[in-house]
Amino acid sequence: MLRTTIPCAEALAHLDAYDAIIDVRSPSEFALDHVPGAISCPVLDDDERARIGMLHTLESAFAAKRAGAALVARNLARHLEERFADKPRQWRPLVYCWRGGQRSGAMVHVLSAIGWPARQLEGGYRAFRRHVIGELEVLPKHFRLRIVCGPTGSGKSRLLRHLAACGAQVLDLEEIACHRGSVLGALPQAPQPSQKWFETRLWWTLRALDPARPVFVESESRKVGQLRLPDVLIEHMRAAECVQLRLPAGARVRLLRDEYAHFEADGATLMRQLDCLVALHGRERVETWKRLAAERRWDEMVQRLLEEHYDPAYHRSINRNFLRAGSAAQVTIDSEDNADFAHAAAALAAG
């Protein structure tokens, strides 16, 4: 008889063997973090889970189990009729809940009784989370990193995109974190993930990289927006070989206006974010930047932000935080045009 449970490490090493990864936890648990590629099929939604928990506290475990079983049965029936109705006899799902207990066990029991070779993840999400944390303490050390340095507007993220397009290995931390890493780095309509989901996405990216080939990554600080990089990764980055990117001043302004165009369309958000810099620069200087923005003197406003805020901050931090920045190879790009970045990326990847 097929064993219905499987250890976490074994399951994660062979995820391709499963036709579906089913997360039966509540929607809020799923939103916080989940196994990459999993689909949400809760056997108790958030309200139902809260009601059963309250019943357990106020009445008894027996009453909670009796009421919970009825809810689970109804939800399982709905999933069978709506989500799994077209699955073939050979369909092979992997199922997990919070700790590999009753919620996933109930679904695996029903699926197995039907005839599908379902497996239950031993230890559930908690075991998966421990696995991710453990891997993030080991995986970064396996790679030869090449740190792409350069002041704001020099096109580090653009270069990473072109490096990836020409086949180089890239770890784009800002893409994983949904943030560009500065006070103006929040992306419109793209909130940052939870810290746990960020770490899961980071682990998922690292596990797919080849340790035999270099990995290009931007010179980030310990935090990207509100998300913190794992200590092992940031320390490995700070000791790595560096590449210094250079772009003419006018091209930097044009690149920033292109990549942050949403602020020109949403002046109120820009003004709020600029207020975050009052503690560093004083009200008078920030009001000058805001006035230039209000008058739509964008080139002048961006140039002053670079000269008065971003460039001094970069020069104060780069050599202090990245040990090999002083000996970095220089990569000069003539303009913000994608063709120039593609040419530079191809040369860098070939080297």
C-alpha positions in Angstrom: 0.0 0.0 0.0 1.3 3.5 -0.9 2.5 5.4 2.2 0.4 8.5 2.4 2.9 10.7 4.3 6.2 11.9 3.0 9.1 13.8 4.8 9.4 17.4 4.0 13.0 17.3 2.6 12.1 14.4 0.4 9.0 16.0 -1.0 10.7 19.3 -1.7 13.5 17.5 -3.6 11.0 16.0 -5.9 8.2 18.6 -6.3 8.1 17.9 -10.0 6.7 14.5 -9.3 3.4 16.0 -8.1 0.6 17.3 -10.4 -0.6 19.7 -7.7 0.6 21.1 -4.4 -2.5 21.7 -2.3 -2.5 24.1 0.7 -5.5 23.4 2.9 -4.8 26.1 5.4 -7.0 29.3 5.7 -6.7 32.0 3.0 -4.9 34.3 5.4 -2.3 31.7 6.3 -1.8 31.0 2.5 -1.4 34.8 1.8 1.3 35.1 4.5 3.5 32.4 2.9 3.2 29.0 1.1 5.1 26.5 -0.9 5.8 28.0 -4.3 3.3 26.7 -6.9 0.8 25.7 -4.3 -2.9 26.3 -4.8 -5.2 27.4 -1.9 -8.0 24.9 -1.2 -8.9 25.6 2.4 -10.8 23.0 4.4 -11.7 25.8 6.9 -11.8 29.5 5.8 -10.6 32.3 8.2 -14.1 32.8 9.8 -14.7 29.1 10.2 -11.3 28.5 11.7 -11.9 31.3 14.2 -15.4 29.9 15.1 -14.0 26.5 15.7 -11.2 27.9 17.9 -13.7 29.8 19.9 -15.9 26.7 20.4 -12.8 24.8 21.6 -12.1 27.5 24.2 -15.6 28.1 25.4 -17.1 24.7 25.2 -14.9 21.6 24.6 -12.5 19.9 22.2 -15.2 17.4 21.4 -17.7 20.1 20.4 -15.1 21.8 18.3 -14.1 18.6 16.5 -17.7 17.7 15.8 -18.5 21.2 14.3 -15.2 21.4 12.5 -15.7 18.0 10.9 -19.0 19.1 9.4 -17.4 22.2 8.0 -14.4 20.3 6.6 -16.7 17.8 5.0 -18.7 20.5 3.2 -15.6 22.3 2.0 -14.0 19.0 0.8 -17.1 18.2 -1.1 -17.0 21.7 -2.8 -13.4 21.3 -3.8 -14.2 17.8 -5.2 -17.0 19.2 -7.3 -15.3 22.5 -8.4 -11.5 22.2 -8.2 -10.8 18.4 -8.7 -13.8 17.3 -10.8 -11.7 17.0 -14.0 -8.6 15.3 -12.5 -7.7 11.9 -14.1 -7.2 8.7 -12.2 -3.4 9.2 -12.2 -3.5 12.7 -10.7 -1.0 12.9 -7.9 -1.4 15.7 -5.4 0.8 16.7 -2.4 -1.2 18.1 0.5 -0.2 20.1 3.5 -1.7 22.1 6.4 -0.1 24.0 9.3 1.7 21.0 10.9 0.7 18.0 8.9 -2.3 17.2 11.1 -6.0 16.9 10.8 -6.8 19.4 8.1 -4.4 17.9 5.5 -5.0 14.4 6.9 -8.7 14.7 6.2 -8.2 15.7 2.6 -5.6 13.0 1.9 -7.9 10.4 3.4 -10.7 11.4 1.1 -8.5 11.7 -2.0 -6.9 8.4 -1.3 -10.3 6.7 -0.8 -11.3 7.9 -4.2 -8.2 6.4 -5.7 -5.8 9.2 -6.2 -2.2 8.6 -4.9 -2.3 11.7 -2.6 0.6 12.3 -0.2 0.6 14.3 3.0 3.6 16.6 3.8 4.9 15.4 7.2 5.2 18.4 9.6 3.2 20.6 7.2 4.0 24.2 6.6 6.0 24.4 9.9 8.4 21.8 8.5 8.6 23.6 5.2 9.3 26.9 7.0 12.1 25.3 9.0 13.6 23.9 5.8 13.6 27.3 4.1 15.3 29.0 7.1 17.9 26.3 7.2 18.6 26.5 3.5 19.0 30.3 3.6 21.8 29.8 6.1 23.7 27.5 3.7 22.8 28.2 0.0 24.2 31.8 -0.4 27.7 30.5 0.4 27.6 28.1 -2.6 27.7 30.9 -5.1 30.4 33.2 -6.6 28.7 36.6 -6.5 29.5 39.6 -8.6 28.1 42.7 -7.0 26.9 45.4 -9.4 27.6 48.8 -7.7 26.8 52.3 -8.8 25.0 55.3 -7.5 21.2 55.7 -7.9 20.2 56.1 -11.5 23.3 54.4 -13.0 21.0 51.6 -14.2 21.9 48.6 -11.9 18.5 47.0 -12.2 18.3 47.7 -15.9 21.7 46.0 -16.3 20.5 43.0 -14.3 17.5 42.6 -16.6 19.8 42.6 -19.7 22.2 40.2 -18.0 19.3 37.8 -17.4 18.2 38.2 -21.0 21.5 37.2 -22.4 21.7 34.0 -20.2 23.7 35.2 -17.2 22.6 34.1 -13.7 21.0 37.0 -11.8 19.7 37.4 -8.3 17.3 40.4 -8.5 16.6 41.1 -4.9 14.5 44.2 -5.7 12.3 42.2 -8.0 11.8 39.5 -5.4 11.1 42.1 -2.7 8.8 44.2 -5.0 10.7 47.4 -4.1 13.5 49.5 -5.6 15.3 49.8 -2.3 15.1 53.6 -1.5 12.7 56.0 0.1 11.0 56.4 -3.3 11.3 52.7 -4.1 7.7 51.5 -3.5 6.2 50.1 -6.7 2.6 51.3 -7.6 0.0 48.6 -7.3 2.6 46.1 -6.1 2.7 45.8 -2.3 5.7 44.1 -0.8 5.3 40.5 0.2 5.5 39.4 3.8 8.9 38.7 5.3 8.2 34.9 5.2 7.0 35.0 1.5 10.0 37.1 0.6 12.3 34.5 2.2 10.5 31.7 0.4 10.8 33.4 -2.9 14.5 34.0 -2.3 15.1 30.4 -1.4 13.2 29.3 -4.5 15.4 31.5 -6.7 18.7 30.4 -5.0 17.9 26.7 -5.3 17.6 27.0 -9.1 21.0 28.7 -9.6 24.1 26.8 -10.7 27.0 27.1 -8.3 29.5 26.6 -11.1 28.6 29.9 -12.7 28.8 33.5 -11.3 25.7 35.2 -10.0 25.1 38.9 -10.6 23.4 40.8 -7.8 22.9 44.5 -7.0 24.7 46.2 -4.0 21.7 46.3 -1.7 21.7 47.3 2.0 20.4 45.0 4.7 16.8 46.0 4.0 14.9 46.3 0.7 12.0 48.5 1.6 10.6 46.9 4.8 12.1 43.4 4.1 15.4 42.2 5.7 17.9 40.2 3.8 19.2 37.0 5.5 22.4 37.7 7.4 24.4 35.0 5.6 23.5 36.4 2.2 24.3 40.0 3.0 27.7 39.1 4.6 28.5 37.0 1.6 27.6 39.9 -0.7 29.7 42.3 1.2 32.8 40.2 0.7 32.2 39.5 -3.0 33.9 40.8 -6.2 32.4 44.2 -7.4 31.6 45.7 -10.7 31.2 49.6 -10.8 28.6 50.9 -13.2 29.0 54.4 -14.7 26.4 56.4 -16.6 26.6 60.1 -17.7 24.7 62.5 -15.5 22.1 63.4 -18.1 21.4 59.8 -18.8 20.9 59.1 -15.1 18.2 61.7 -14.9 16.4 60.4 -18.0 16.6 56.8 -16.7 15.2 57.7 -13.3 12.4 59.7 -14.9 11.6 56.7 -17.1 11.6 54.2 -14.2 9.8 56.4 -11.7 7.3 58.0 -14.1 4.5 57.0 -11.7 5.6 59.8 -9.3 5.2 62.4 -12.0 1.6 61.2 -12.4 0.9 61.0 -8.7 2.3 64.1 -7.1 0.6 63.5 -3.7 2.4 60.3 -3.1 5.7 61.8 -4.1 5.2 64.7 -1.6 4.5 62.2 1.2 7.6 60.2 0.4 9.8 63.3 0.2 8.6 64.3 3.7 10.3 61.2 5.0 13.7 62.9 4.2 13.0 66.0 6.4 14.9 64.4 9.4 18.0 64.0 7.2 17.9 67.2 5.2 15.7 69.7 7.0 12.4 71.2 6.0 13.9 73.9 3.8 15.7 71.6 1.4 12.8 69.2 1.2 10.4 72.0 0.4 12.7 73.1 -2.4 12.5 69.6 -4.0 8.7 69.6 -3.5 8.4 73.0 -5.2 10.4 71.9 -8.2 8.1 68.8 -8.4 5.0 71.0 -8.1 6.2 73.2 -10.9 7.0 70.1 -13.0 10.6 71.0 -13.3 11.4 67.3 -13.2 15.0 67.3 -14.6 16.1 69.9 -12.1 14.3 68.2 -9.3 15.8 64.8 -10.0 19.3 66.2 -10.5 19.1 68.0 -7.1 17.9 64.8 -5.4 20.9 63.0 -6.8 23.4 65.6 -5.9 22.0 66.4 -2.5 20.7 63.1 -1.2 21.4 59.9 -3.2 25.0 60.4 -4.3 26.4 61.5 -0.9 24.6 58.6 0.7 26.0 56.2 -1.8 29.6 57.4 -1.5 29.4 57.3 2.3 28.2 53.6 2.3 29.7 51.8 -0.6 33.3 51.3 0.5 32.3 50.8 4.1 29.8 48.0 3.3 31.4 46.3 0.3 35.0 45.4 1.0 36.1 45.1 -2.7 34.3 48.1 -4.1 37.6 50.0 -4.2 39.0 47.5 -6.7 35.9 47.1 -8.8 36.0 46.6 -12.5 34.6 49.7 -14.3 31.7 49.3 -16.7 30.9 52.6 -18.5 27.6 52.8 -20.5 27.2 55.8 -22.8 23.4 56.3 -22.5 20.2 55.0 -20.9 19.2 53.3 -24.2 18.5 49.6 -23.9 20.8 48.8 -26.8 23.8 50.2 -24.8 22.8 48.2 -21.7 22.4 45.1 -23.8 25.9 45.5 -25.2 27.4 46.1 -21.8 25.5 43.1 -20.4 26.8 40.8 -23.2 30.4 41.8 -22.6 30.1 41.4 -18.8 28.4 38.0 -19.1 31.1 36.8 -21.5 33.9 38.0 -19.2 
